[in-house]
Amino acid sequence: MSAVDARREDHGDRLRACAGRGRPRGRSRADGDPAAAQNLTGRFAATGTAFLDGPAEQWAEDLAGLTVEYGVSAFVLAADDPATIERFAAEVAPATRELVAAERAR
């Protein structure tokens, strides 16, 4: 089992909870709902300890999991710290897109 899979398994409840928030009744994220957006809060840290609590690479893996497994198609970062927003845009978003593309190409 890869580190990504192990973390997803450890934090599966959190992934499922995040994916289920705001979902219209009777619809799943996999229905292609264009409003399948997820509000995000988290913390960048040197080492990862939980979902969206760790380095940018971990954030990308966590978010790619939400996209691939639950169909979340947009993420809204709930942050007002310019450094956090810049890091998310420069590191997390592109890495997440790459991971999702690679998974879909399999």
Disulfide bonds with the S-S distance in Angstrom:
none
